[in-house]
Amino acid sequence: MGDLGVIGGGALGLGAALRLGSAGRRVVVLEREPQLGGLAAGFRPGDDSTATLEKFYHHIFKTDRTIIRLIDDLGLTPDLVWGQPVSSMLRGGRIYPMSVTGVLRFSAIPLLARLRFGALVAALKAVPNERLFGGQTAAAWTRRWAGRSAYEGFVGPQLAGKFGDRAPDIAMSWLWSRFHERTIRLGYLKGGFQRFYDALGERIRSMGGEIVLGARATSIRAVDGAVEVETDSGLRRFDRLLVTAPQRIFQDLAQGLPDDYAHRFPGPEFYSAHVVILALDRPLTNQYWISIGDPGYPFLVVVEHTNFMPPADYGGRHLVYLGNYLPDNAPLFKKSEEEVLAQFLPALKRFNSGFDRSWVKQQWQFRAPYAQPIVPPGYLDRLPPTTTPLPGVYLATMAHVYPQDRGQNYSLALGDRVAGEMLSD
């Protein structure tokens, strides 16, 4: 038997590679970046930092059973920290804690609307799957069942912050998954999730696998019962190949796809992720997570990471993410880093009136395309199957975790499932 290949060293690709290696197959992971982890990859925010920090904010939930099990398998459970950091929503100029009782104190909507909305959230927790919501948008469904006040005061601003003009198109199945799957208690791996991905890579190597970093694929073709992948550093040949890159990148790489493939399966539209990370010399707030429900802010969320994990892990720095999901043509992406800071920093005075730019000791900015799928009703009809028209080539991407929304846990589980398909085929 020949090698099995995986393009992509994020959660999905490594989850698949682990399953393939566990079955006794030699697997080769090709990752174009210099490190594993994909969107959860980290960097060290200062030479005196004992931990890495994700380029894009991450945590896990108590319901994330796949990643919790793998963290345990890799011997990292002693460093898995669970807590209930303060998560809030800014609405009407006021910050409301978002807990079970916090919803009842959310005075941006009337009391009866709060009670009705709280009951609805409890009901969504009990709904076992998304089939009940087929063909319905989140906007129409919540207006009907939660009421206009709850939609306009809570759900609508959240959807608009994340999806902008596309908010009215988002499927209720997407919103159901967020209410159903998420927990108030959050988990984080002390030292950063980069530790998890590096350990996962080492486990795959210990099974005889190969991890190739900085390996950019330039073409994929099926030849004589095998799959050939051309990379910057040469040709690789596999019995079977799993591609975890976004569908549009796969279509650019794959040779011999039927002419109507992209027409039959156009795939989802995506927004890009953009974050500014600030290293401050003091805290900005006493909150971990603040969703922005008011207009007029240049970002949709403030995540003060060091209100969950201690600043001592990062050389005493107080680390704050200012995050956005935006279409590729957003004006923000045409601005220089200094112009972005000039747009973002004045808004921080609304969270702390004493904030001054002198508090900022370091800053980083990151952008990732294909980070947030746009999920309208009928979304599944747009997705290609994981088996492709090229013999021996499989495609599984972040978009395939539907009805869940992104997340390391769901990508790891999907990788495991598709690897099972590869083995059984």
PyMOL commands that set and color helices and strands:
alter all, ss='L'
color gray80, all
select helices_A, chain A and resi 11-22+38-40+65-73+77-79+100-104+111-126+130-133+138-145+148-169+172-181+194-206+247-253+261-264+305-307+311-314+331-334+337-350+357-359+379-382+398-401+408-424
alter helices_A, ss='H'
color red, helices_A
select strands_A, chain A and resi 4-7+27-31+42-43+53-54+60-61+80-83+87-91+94-97+186-189+210-213+217-223+226-231+234-238+240-243+270-280+289-292+301-304+318-326+360-373+393-395
alter strands_A, ss='S'
color yellow, strands_A
deselect
rebuild
show_as cartoon
